[in-house]
Amino acid sequence: MDTQAEDLVTRAEAAERAGRREEAFALWSELVAAHPGHPRALFLRGRRRMDEGDAAGALALFTQSEALDASLPEAPFYAAVCHRHLRESGAALAAVERALALDPYYFMALLSKGAILEDLGKHRLAARTYRNAIKIAPSDRSLPRDARAALQHAREQVAGNANALAEHLKRATTTQRSRYAGERLERFDESLDILAGVKLRQAQDPTLLYYPRLPAIPFFDRDHFDWLPRLEAATAMIQGELEIALRDGRGAIEPYIQYPPGAPVNQWARLNRSPAWSSYFLWRDGEKQDANCARCPQTAALLESLPLAQMPGFAPTAMFSVLSPHTHIPPHTGSANTRVIVHLPLVLPPACRFRVGNDTRTWEIGQAWVFDDTIEHEAWNDSGETRVILIFDVWNPLLSEAERALVIEMLAALNAYNAAEL
């Protein structure tokens, strides 16, 4: 009998893996009919009792199945579901723990454990369990409706616990923090939110070159760039040359995102080849755009006096970035952390904002900032008017002269290597 039963189990599991559901159902039914005392048959009979609303009867069958074959995590998991239905929270927790001991990545068991801990009034432990479940959750679309609802509940519990923990940590550190009221504590504040789970850790994720041991700094201190006041003082001049460029160089304004046909566009589907985000390039991927610079000679001369990043084939890039009304630039990262990005706003309607990592800011005319674009960032123009910003890249101020020179040589060699088979 055992050989026949195991043959049915093997064939049924193979049919399930191959997606032959009707064949699998028939084989499982045959197993239940011919060998009702087999552990898998007992489990299946228990599932049927559950569907009929008989939690106690189902629990008895799951218990028998687990006693005969302790290697199946499904039996203790469904036993936990029955215990919870019968309001036996302690037994439910013990059963789901047995299931997770067999399979620590059992998604539905993790969700169930979180719910049981909530039943027991252990909401903080529940949130920690839910957080682990969320990490391994399949896509919402692949889940049945009740599982999607349970997953959404888990997310809400995790978020609520994170907010509560953040408030607790802030209260606990208020007195100590007040002793340093005159110091800049943005990093501590962000670390608190990350520890609590309110915010995510933000790391550099360059698409081309990652230079190790450079810190991930969303917005750099102005002290690194002694030329910023000179740039900001030239705002009116640059605005005047921008007007000329937009008037006389309309043909040079082009969509910033331009993927070739057939290339995966990912988050850029709406902006690919769209004038909603356009650029007037002064430098592009290391090449000076002479005709465009001729319309803006003072701006070009000013930029040439700054420490523009020199990365052959990649930088510098300098442009007037034109963002249409009600346009969102989605989250993305830049190419290399060996350079950083400067923004100088020139045309700035209200309701425009910019996020780098966990830091969201609004621009002000006449004030520039410098940020690391290899940290995830995005921008919004929620106004009914066009926004224009001068954007260009300079060397990361934490690189030495020797490192800059070597980066230039390394990227030139990369271009030569890749060009050899074009």
Protein Blocks (a to p, Z undefined) as FASTA:
>chain_A
ZZmmmmmmmmmmmmmmnopaklmmmmmmmmmmmmmmbmklmmmmmmmmmmnopaklmmmm
mmmmmmmomkbmklmmmmmmmmmmnopaklmmmmmmmmmmmmmmlmklmmmmmmmmmmno
paklmmmmmmmmmmmpccfklpcfklmmmmmmmmmmmmmmmmmmmmmmmmmmmmmmmmmm
mpccklmmmmmmmmnomaccdddddfkbccehiacdfbacfklmmklmmmmmmmmmmmmm
mmmmmmmmmmmpccfbdcdehiafkjmmmmgopakbccddfbgghiacfklmmmmmmlmm
mmmmpccdcdehkaccdddddddehiacdddddfbfkbccddddfbdcehiacdehjbcc
dddehiacdddfkbccddddfbfbdcdddddddddfkbcfklmmmmmmmmmmmmmmmmmm
ZZ
